[in-house]
Amino acid sequence: MTKVLTDARSIRIKGRSFLAVMLSPDLPIDDWLIRLDDLAARSAGFFLGRPVVLDLTDLQIDRPQLKDLIAELAKRNVSIMGIEGARPSMLGTGMPPALKGGRSASDIEVQANEPVDPVGKQSAAEPRPAMQSIVIREPVRSGQSVIFPEGDVTVIGSVASGAEVIAGGSVHIYGALRGRAMAGSIGNASARIFCRKLEAELVAIDGVYKMAEDMAANLRGQAVQLWLEDDAIMAEKLI
């Protein structure tokens, strides 16, 4: 029986991108989970409410082991929104979907029998606009997140413990950095972090992390810049 539509309103489908954390486990999994627990313990709430993608590229595990891994992550309140780099045979019902590319494609796929909007096609091929920046003219308080993958973030104030600033470019903080700052979050090894007073819980540049206890003691409380050099975060006092 054919249903008769009585509501002429169309369903709105929009594309929207979110910044996700990529977890790349290594073997043995038990040891990796211990290190993950250590990270979570030192940065409480880091994974809370955050989309997480599991990267299985080059990880030699089978389907039962993957299920166990997902279950262990669920126990830690790490919700996996998708899996990248997994063989199709490893995935199945009840498991997160497979993702590819790291950057989401368009939400709407134009069918072959649908007319193609030439304007839309042209705009899809246009290069990404130049990176931009935003300025936050107030302190970033505990529990708040500033996420700007398009470019630099400047904070006119401090970033409190439990707060975080995530930028696709560099992070500039004209106050104390007591929370977390992540620069180059979508792949930008030249990004830097600048702050007037370094008391950070965690800093990261292009996916390379450094915890508070890993930072040099003589930099605590100082005006500092941090940058990435050979996959290691370097730091020096600002004059």
Backbone bond lengths (Angstrom), bond angles and torsions (degrees), N, CA, C in turn:
res aa  C-N    CA-C-N  psi(-1)  N-CA   C-N-CA  omega(-1)  CA-C   N-CA-C  phi
1 M - - - 1.452 - - 1.534 108.95 -
2 T 1.301 115.08 133.57 1.459 119.86 -179.78 1.516 110.42 -85.99
3 K 1.330 116.38 127.15 1.457 120.74 178.97 1.527 110.47 -78.52
4 V 1.313 115.20 141.98 1.459 120.38 178.19 1.521 108.47 -100.98
5 L 1.311 116.15 121.94 1.450 120.38 179.95 1.520 110.04 -75.44
6 T 1.310 115.33 126.00 1.466 119.35 179.68 1.517 111.87 -103.96
7 D 1.322 116.88 -11.14 1.462 121.17 179.06 1.519 108.50 -111.45
8 A 1.318 115.86 114.08 1.469 120.26 -174.31 1.524 112.89 -80.87
9 R 1.352 116.31 -5.63 1.459 117.79 -177.94 1.524 110.77 -69.19
10 S 1.319 116.49 138.98 1.457 120.67 179.31 1.523 110.31 -86.66
11 I 1.296 114.96 161.09 1.467 120.84 176.60 1.513 108.85 -87.43
12 R 1.314 116.75 127.73 1.463 120.96 -179.10 1.529 109.72 -85.44
13 I 1.295 115.95 124.87 1.457 121.65 177.90 1.515 107.44 -120.68
14 K 1.326 116.51 120.04 1.454 121.27 -177.57 1.525 110.37 -122.70
15 G 1.297 115.01 149.01 1.450 119.71 171.76 1.518 109.48 -86.74
16 R 1.325 116.32 144.36 1.461 120.23 177.81 1.516 108.37 -153.32
17 S 1.288 117.66 134.57 1.465 120.88 -178.43 1.514 110.15 -107.18
18 F 1.317 115.25 146.39 1.457 122.10 176.74 1.529 108.51 -129.40
19 L 1.290 115.17 148.23 1.455 119.86 176.19 1.525 108.89 -84.00
20 A 1.321 116.62 119.80 1.460 120.63 -177.14 1.528 110.06 -110.62
21 V 1.305 114.93 150.50 1.461 120.78 173.97 1.529 108.51 -86.02
22 M 1.328 116.52 133.08 1.457 120.72 178.94 1.525 108.79 -101.53
23 L 1.325 116.27 121.61 1.459 121.48 176.09 1.523 108.96 -103.93
24 S 1.316 117.12 126.20 1.469 121.95 -179.02 1.524 108.65 -119.13
25 P 1.326 117.77 88.90 1.474 120.09 -178.04 1.528 111.45 -65.94
26 D 1.309 115.79 157.32 1.459 120.46 171.42 1.517 108.65 -135.07
27 L 1.316 115.22 167.82 1.464 121.02 -176.83 1.524 110.90 -89.94
28 P 1.303 117.16 149.72 1.471 127.71 -7.09 1.537 111.26 -73.49
29 I 1.321 115.08 143.41 1.452 120.73 -175.10 1.531 112.09 -59.79
30 D 1.330 116.09 -38.54 1.469 119.10 -178.60 1.534 111.16 -59.21
31 D 1.317 116.28 -41.66 1.469 119.72 178.80 1.528 110.64 -67.29
32 W 1.341 115.43 -39.41 1.469 118.85 179.32 1.531 110.63 -63.71
33 L 1.328 116.10 -39.26 1.470 119.30 178.66 1.524 111.33 -64.83
34 I 1.325 115.85 -35.53 1.473 119.11 176.93 1.525 110.22 -62.73
35 R 1.339 115.85 -42.65 1.468 119.23 178.73 1.527 110.75 -66.65
36 L 1.337 116.02 -36.24 1.470 119.53 177.44 1.528 110.29 -64.94
37 D 1.323 116.49 -41.86 1.469 120.09 177.76 1.525 110.47 -61.67
38 D 1.320 114.86 -37.67 1.459 118.51 179.38 1.524 110.85 -65.09
39 L 1.332 116.07 -42.09 1.467 119.86 177.86 1.523 110.81 -62.98
40 A 1.345 115.70 -44.80 1.468 119.43 -179.16 1.523 111.42 -64.36
41 A 1.342 116.06 -36.33 1.465 119.49 -179.36 1.524 111.32 -67.43
42 R 1.342 114.96 -34.36 1.460 118.66 -177.74 1.524 112.10 -85.61
43 S 1.306 116.99 -11.27 1.464 120.86 -179.71 1.520 107.75 -139.79
44 A 1.311 115.76 73.45 1.468 121.40 -174.25 1.522 111.64 -56.98
45 G 1.334 114.87 135.43 1.458 120.24 177.61 1.513 114.10 79.58
46 F 1.329 117.38 9.07 1.460 119.69 -176.44 1.523 111.79 -59.87
47 F 1.341 117.04 -39.46 1.461 119.96 -177.14 1.522 113.04 -96.31
48 L 1.328 116.80 -3.40 1.461 120.45 -174.26 1.527 110.74 -65.26
49 G 1.318 116.07 121.14 1.461 121.24 176.49 1.516 114.18 69.03
50 R 1.314 117.56 12.79 1.464 120.59 -175.69 1.536 109.86 -103.67
51 P 1.329 117.88 132.24 1.465 118.72 176.13 1.525 110.37 -66.77
52 V 1.321 115.77 134.61 1.457 121.18 -176.37 1.530 109.36 -128.33
53 V 1.315 115.80 133.10 1.461 122.14 175.49 1.521 108.04 -110.10
54 L 1.325 115.99 134.66 1.464 121.49 -179.74 1.528 108.93 -96.77
55 D 1.304 116.40 119.17 1.462 121.56 -178.89 1.533 109.25 -98.39
56 L 1.328 116.04 113.29 1.466 120.25 -177.73 1.522 112.66 -105.17
57 T 1.315 116.34 13.13 1.466 119.87 179.86 1.532 110.21 -57.23
58 D 1.319 115.85 126.85 1.475 122.94 178.02 1.529 113.30 66.76
59 L 1.342 118.16 11.15 1.463 119.57 177.01 1.534 108.57 -95.63
60 Q 1.304 117.25 116.84 1.455 122.10 -174.43 1.527 110.57 -89.42
61 I 1.315 116.31 84.86 1.461 121.61 174.44 1.515 108.22 -133.56
62 D 1.340 116.34 160.57 1.457 119.83 178.71 1.538 109.48 -101.73
63 R 1.323 114.85 -177.75 1.467 119.66 -174.64 1.527 113.19 -63.00
64 P 1.355 118.94 -46.88 1.476 118.04 177.15 1.525 112.91 -58.04
65 Q 1.334 116.78 -38.56 1.462 119.60 178.64 1.526 110.77 -66.62
66 L 1.350 116.41 -36.26 1.470 119.42 177.95 1.522 110.39 -65.47
67 K 1.339 116.11 -41.36 1.468 118.76 177.39 1.520 111.15 -61.04
68 D 1.321 115.84 -43.06 1.471 119.53 178.33 1.526 110.90 -61.69
69 L 1.342 116.14 -40.41 1.461 120.16 -179.59 1.527 110.68 -64.09
70 I 1.330 117.00 -44.82 1.466 120.47 179.16 1.525 110.40 -62.37
71 A 1.343 116.05 -39.23 1.466 119.67 178.80 1.521 111.11 -64.98
72 E 1.338 116.49 -41.06 1.467 119.77 178.73 1.527 111.04 -63.96
73 L 1.341 116.33 -38.45 1.468 119.74 178.44 1.525 110.57 -67.79
74 A 1.340 116.22 -37.29 1.468 119.62 178.62 1.523 110.63 -63.11
75 K 1.340 116.80 -37.57 1.469 120.15 177.28 1.529 110.77 -60.04
76 R 1.325 115.27 -27.79 1.469 120.42 -178.41 1.526 111.70 -95.74
77 N 1.342 115.73 14.17 1.472 121.59 179.42 1.526 112.28 61.20
78 V 1.339 115.98 29.86 1.455 120.98 173.64 1.527 107.60 -99.70
79 S 1.305 116.45 110.10 1.462 121.51 -176.73 1.531 109.53 -94.09
80 I 1.308 115.93 119.39 1.458 121.13 -178.63 1.530 109.47 -88.09
81 M 1.321 116.49 117.24 1.464 120.59 -179.54 1.519 112.06 -87.27
82 G 1.333 118.03 -17.11 1.455 120.37 179.95 1.513 110.76 -173.31
83 I 1.319 115.31 163.77 1.463 121.30 -178.76 1.523 108.47 -125.12
84 E 1.314 115.08 129.89 1.458 120.68 179.43 1.520 109.17 -114.44
85 G 1.327 116.40 142.05 1.453 120.91 174.49 1.515 114.82 82.17
86 A 1.344 118.28 13.28 1.467 120.52 -179.43 1.529 110.63 -95.89
87 R 1.311 116.51 147.05 1.454 120.18 174.03 1.530 109.05 -68.18
88 P 1.340 118.94 143.68 1.467 120.55 -179.19 1.528 112.98 -56.06
89 S 1.335 117.25 -31.68 1.462 120.30 -178.53 1.525 112.49 -68.91
90 M 1.327 117.30 -16.38 1.464 120.38 -178.91 1.523 111.97 -82.90
91 L 1.328 116.44 -19.92 1.453 119.92 -174.98 1.520 110.58 -99.88
92 G 1.299 116.12 156.12 1.457 120.10 -179.40 1.507 111.20 -167.92
93 T 1.322 115.30 -168.48 1.455 121.59 -178.17 1.531 110.81 -60.68
94 G 1.308 114.17 136.93 1.454 119.57 178.52 1.505 114.78 83.55
95 M 1.330 117.20 0.54 1.462 120.34 179.40 1.520 109.67 -107.00
96 P 1.316 117.58 157.13 1.469 119.67 178.03 1.523 110.75 -58.50
97 P 1.323 117.30 151.11 1.467 120.46 -178.38 1.523 112.19 -73.15
98 A 1.318 115.00 160.36 1.461 120.44 176.42 1.520 109.71 -77.43
99 L 1.320 116.14 139.94 1.460 121.91 176.08 1.518 108.60 -122.68
100 K 1.320 115.31 152.82 1.460 120.04 178.77 1.521 109.55 -134.91
101 G 1.293 115.59 149.42 1.451 120.73 167.24 1.508 115.90 88.06
102 G 1.304 119.18 -24.14 1.450 120.36 179.51 1.510 113.53 84.78
103 R 1.305 117.65 -27.30 1.455 121.37 176.43 1.521 107.65 -118.68
104 S 1.321 115.64 131.90 1.456 119.95 -176.39 1.516 110.72 -64.37
105 A 1.344 113.79 141.22 1.459 119.14 173.44 1.515 108.13 -82.58
106 S 1.312 115.32 179.98 1.452 119.81 178.78 1.516 110.24 -59.99
107 D 1.325 117.30 143.72 1.464 120.91 -179.59 1.510 112.66 -70.08
108 I 1.295 117.55 -25.35 1.459 121.82 -174.17 1.511 109.18 -112.50
109 E 1.320 115.22 120.82 1.452 120.16 178.70 1.523 109.02 -98.16
110 V 1.288 117.19 122.29 1.461 121.65 -179.02 1.520 109.32 -75.63
111 Q 1.338 116.97 124.14 1.455 121.25 -178.92 1.525 110.34 -74.13
112 A 1.330 114.34 158.05 1.460 119.18 -176.11 1.519 112.48 -63.49
113 N 1.349 116.47 -29.96 1.464 118.97 -177.41 1.519 112.01 -93.94
114 E 1.332 117.19 7.97 1.439 119.44 177.16 1.524 109.83 -98.68
115 P 1.320 117.89 145.80 1.466 119.51 177.37 1.519 110.59 -65.35
116 V 1.286 114.76 138.78 1.461 120.60 -179.81 1.508 109.95 -94.91
117 D 1.324 116.15 127.05 1.455 121.32 178.44 1.519 108.96 -74.55
118 P 1.349 117.71 110.50 1.464 118.61 -176.79 1.521 112.51 -62.85
119 V 1.327 117.56 -30.41 1.462 120.10 178.94 1.515 110.19 -67.56
120 G 1.357 114.88 -43.96 1.456 119.08 179.41 1.511 112.22 -64.73
121 K 1.360 115.55 -37.39 1.456 119.22 179.40 1.510 110.80 -64.79
122 Q 1.343 116.41 -40.02 1.452 119.92 179.98 1.519 111.44 -66.17
123 S 1.363 115.73 -40.48 1.452 118.22 -178.63 1.507 111.36 -67.41
124 A 1.359 118.58 -32.00 1.458 120.77 179.63 1.511 111.06 -65.82
125 A 1.339 116.93 -27.55 1.454 119.83 -177.16 1.522 111.77 -87.48
126 E 1.316 117.38 -7.53 1.455 119.70 -178.35 1.524 110.30 -68.85
127 P 1.326 118.14 145.07 1.472 120.35 178.38 1.513 110.75 -66.58
128 R 1.333 114.83 156.37 1.458 119.73 178.42 1.519 109.69 -62.80
129 P 1.319 117.35 143.00 1.456 119.43 178.65 1.525 110.76 -65.33
130 A 1.326 114.68 159.63 1.460 119.48 179.39 1.518 110.25 -59.50
131 M 1.343 115.48 149.29 1.456 119.62 -177.96 1.514 110.26 -62.41
132 Q 1.319 115.87 144.49 1.443 121.67 -178.07 1.526 109.04 -116.04
133 S 1.290 116.31 -171.14 1.464 120.60 178.77 1.517 109.16 -147.59
134 I 1.319 115.41 158.41 1.454 120.94 175.07 1.523 108.57 -129.86
135 V 1.310 115.55 154.80 1.460 122.19 178.75 1.524 108.22 -121.34
136 I 1.322 116.61 124.33 1.461 122.56 176.10 1.525 107.10 -99.10
137 R 1.332 117.04 113.72 1.455 120.77 -172.17 1.526 112.38 -94.35
138 E 1.288 117.39 30.39 1.468 121.47 177.63 1.521 108.19 -156.41
139 P 1.317 117.82 161.25 1.464 119.80 179.36 1.528 111.62 -62.16
140 V 1.311 115.32 151.04 1.466 120.80 173.95 1.528 106.28 -96.11
141 R 1.319 115.61 113.71 1.462 120.75 -171.61 1.522 111.73 -86.19
142 S 1.331 115.61 163.89 1.461 121.74 -178.74 1.524 110.60 -55.49
143 G 1.325 116.37 132.72 1.459 121.41 -179.31 1.508 113.94 91.37
144 Q 1.335 117.63 -12.80 1.463 120.78 179.26 1.524 110.78 -88.64
145 S 1.321 115.30 150.16 1.457 121.68 176.58 1.516 109.24 -128.61
146 V 1.301 116.07 132.29 1.460 121.67 171.50 1.518 106.60 -111.00
147 I 1.327 116.85 116.30 1.460 121.74 -176.98 1.519 108.13 -123.38
148 F 1.328 116.24 118.81 1.458 120.55 -178.51 1.528 108.32 -141.71
149 P 1.336 117.77 84.70 1.460 120.26 -176.32 1.521 114.06 -70.83
150 E 1.355 117.52 -10.49 1.465 119.47 -176.18 1.530 113.56 -78.76
151 G 1.328 118.95 -17.88 1.455 117.88 -177.16 1.512 113.97 177.47
152 D 1.347 115.86 -148.38 1.463 122.21 -174.76 1.529 111.46 -77.55
153 V 1.317 114.79 151.23 1.469 121.67 172.91 1.528 108.08 -123.48
154 T 1.323 115.70 127.88 1.463 121.87 175.73 1.523 108.36 -116.42
155 V 1.310 116.30 127.50 1.460 121.16 179.89 1.527 108.35 -113.00
156 I 1.349 116.43 118.40 1.466 121.24 176.52 1.528 106.74 -88.61
157 G 1.309 115.09 77.94 1.460 120.46 -176.73 1.516 108.60 152.53
158 S 1.304 115.70 -165.31 1.457 120.95 -176.58 1.520 111.17 -100.94
159 V 1.314 115.03 161.96 1.464 122.76 174.17 1.531 106.45 -113.58
160 A 1.317 116.45 112.67 1.461 121.01 -172.01 1.524 112.25 -73.05
161 S 1.311 115.26 162.70 1.460 120.68 173.58 1.524 108.85 -60.25
162 G 1.336 116.83 132.78 1.456 120.85 -177.55 1.520 113.54 90.25
163 A 1.327 117.25 -5.61 1.465 121.18 175.18 1.526 108.62 -100.78
164 E 1.318 115.43 167.21 1.456 118.24 -179.35 1.514 110.46 -150.29
165 V 1.325 113.95 149.83 1.461 122.24 175.47 1.526 106.93 -127.11
166 I 1.327 116.24 122.74 1.463 121.40 -178.57 1.523 107.66 -122.48
167 A 1.329 115.94 122.25 1.463 120.31 -176.33 1.521 110.30 -129.82
168 G 1.321 115.01 145.37 1.458 119.02 172.58 1.515 110.96 -72.42
169 G 1.326 117.02 -25.63 1.460 122.31 176.46 1.507 110.53 -107.58
170 S 1.333 116.29 -137.08 1.462 121.11 -177.97 1.523 111.06 -90.03
171 V 1.334 115.25 161.46 1.460 122.21 177.96 1.525 107.87 -117.16
172 H 1.331 116.14 126.90 1.467 122.16 179.40 1.531 107.09 -119.87
173 I 1.295 117.45 121.95 1.467 121.26 -178.09 1.524 108.43 -124.83
174 Y 1.332 115.86 112.45 1.467 121.61 -179.39 1.525 109.78 -91.13
175 G 1.295 115.56 53.05 1.446 122.96 179.76 1.517 107.36 -174.64
176 A 1.311 116.90 -160.23 1.465 120.77 179.94 1.519 110.41 -82.63
177 L 1.309 115.99 136.37 1.456 121.97 172.98 1.524 107.96 -101.14
178 R 1.326 115.82 99.84 1.464 120.26 -179.25 1.524 111.57 -107.27
179 G 1.325 117.94 -15.88 1.458 121.76 179.54 1.516 111.40 -97.65
180 R 1.317 115.04 -133.30 1.463 120.55 -176.04 1.530 109.57 -117.50
181 A 1.311 115.85 139.41 1.464 121.17 176.13 1.515 108.38 -130.89
182 M 1.333 116.23 127.63 1.459 121.51 -178.84 1.520 108.51 -128.29
183 A 1.315 115.76 114.40 1.463 121.37 -179.40 1.527 109.12 -105.68
184 G 1.331 116.11 157.73 1.468 120.33 179.33 1.506 112.46 59.22
185 S 1.327 116.76 40.01 1.465 120.63 -169.07 1.515 114.23 -68.85
186 I 1.328 118.39 -20.53 1.474 119.34 179.84 1.524 110.88 -110.29
187 G 1.323 115.98 23.23 1.451 120.24 177.17 1.518 112.52 101.08
188 N 1.312 116.59 75.32 1.464 121.58 178.31 1.515 108.01 -149.34
189 A 1.332 115.35 91.28 1.459 120.24 -175.11 1.520 112.73 -70.71
190 S 1.332 118.06 -13.78 1.465 120.47 -179.59 1.529 112.38 -89.65
191 A 1.325 116.68 -3.40 1.465 120.05 179.55 1.530 110.28 -66.34
192 R 1.313 115.94 153.35 1.464 121.38 -179.51 1.526 110.41 -133.43
193 I 1.310 114.36 163.71 1.463 121.58 174.86 1.525 108.01 -120.90
194 F 1.312 115.89 127.48 1.468 121.81 177.71 1.530 107.69 -121.22
195 C 1.300 117.28 136.75 1.463 119.00 175.61 1.524 109.70 -149.22
196 R 1.321 114.95 152.39 1.462 120.58 -178.57 1.526 111.02 -76.86
197 K 1.341 116.83 -29.24 1.459 120.12 -178.21 1.528 108.18 -147.76
198 L 1.320 115.95 113.08 1.462 120.25 -175.22 1.526 111.16 -87.85
199 E 1.329 114.80 110.16 1.469 121.30 172.51 1.526 108.03 -138.96
200 A 1.309 116.52 37.83 1.465 122.52 -168.37 1.523 112.67 -71.17
201 E 1.336 114.32 147.71 1.465 120.64 170.53 1.524 110.16 -77.52
202 L 1.328 114.35 -35.66 1.466 119.73 -176.51 1.518 108.02 -160.61
203 V 1.318 115.77 139.94 1.463 121.18 170.17 1.522 107.81 -126.77
204 A 1.315 116.39 150.67 1.465 120.79 179.63 1.513 108.79 -148.25
205 I 1.313 115.34 141.32 1.466 121.73 174.66 1.524 107.56 -134.40
206 D 1.324 115.79 121.48 1.469 121.56 178.41 1.533 111.45 53.10
207 G 1.330 116.99 38.33 1.457 121.12 175.34 1.513 115.02 86.89
208 V 1.339 118.16 -4.11 1.469 121.43 177.22 1.531 107.96 -94.36
209 Y 1.321 116.73 122.73 1.462 121.95 -172.86 1.524 111.42 -104.44
210 K 1.312 114.44 154.60 1.460 120.97 170.28 1.527 107.48 -144.46
211 M 1.323 115.77 127.35 1.457 120.83 -179.19 1.530 109.77 -87.98
212 A 1.329 114.27 167.49 1.464 120.23 -176.06 1.527 111.87 -56.58
213 E 1.329 116.81 -45.04 1.457 119.79 -176.48 1.530 113.57 -70.89
214 D 1.338 115.40 -11.44 1.464 119.27 178.67 1.527 112.33 -90.65
215 M 1.327 116.56 -4.52 1.461 119.99 -177.82 1.524 110.85 -89.90
216 A 1.303 115.90 149.23 1.462 121.00 -179.29 1.524 110.61 -62.04
217 A 1.331 116.53 135.90 1.463 121.36 -175.96 1.525 112.06 -63.31
218 N 1.330 116.80 -32.17 1.471 118.92 -177.67 1.526 113.12 -73.42
219 L 1.333 116.95 -6.37 1.466 120.37 177.75 1.524 112.08 -94.41
220 R 1.330 116.96 -14.04 1.462 119.66 -178.63 1.521 110.64 -62.74
221 G 1.310 115.62 130.45 1.451 120.93 178.42 1.519 114.40 79.30
222 Q 1.331 116.39 3.51 1.461 120.58 -177.20 1.529 111.69 -101.58
223 A 1.328 115.83 159.15 1.469 121.03 169.87 1.529 107.39 -74.66
224 V 1.314 116.61 123.08 1.469 120.44 -167.32 1.524 109.81 -138.62
225 Q 1.306 115.40 149.90 1.457 121.15 165.89 1.527 108.36 -120.08
226 L 1.311 115.63 144.40 1.467 121.66 -178.97 1.516 108.76 -126.94
227 W 1.312 116.30 142.20 1.451 121.42 179.10 1.526 109.60 -147.32
228 L 1.327 114.55 170.67 1.462 120.20 -176.56 1.532 109.91 -103.35
229 E 1.329 115.32 133.58 1.466 119.43 179.51 1.534 108.02 -144.75
230 D 1.337 116.43 113.26 1.473 121.22 -179.24 1.528 111.18 54.17
231 D 1.331 116.35 50.00 1.465 122.96 177.78 1.521 113.61 60.25
232 A 1.291 117.08 23.33 1.466 121.24 175.02 1.529 108.27 -129.98
233 I 1.323 116.12 138.18 1.457 120.38 178.92 1.527 109.11 -82.01
234 M 1.326 115.77 122.13 1.455 122.68 178.77 1.530 108.30 -103.07
235 A 1.323 116.31 157.56 1.462 120.16 -179.22 1.520 109.66 -150.01
236 E 1.324 114.67 148.39 1.456 119.82 174.93 1.519 108.44 -152.61
237 K 1.325 114.70 156.75 1.456 120.02 178.82 1.522 109.79 -71.07
238 L 1.319 114.53 144.51 1.456 120.32 173.18 1.523 109.10 -84.99
239 I 1.302 115.40 138.56 1.470 118.91 179.95 1.524 109.72 -77.72
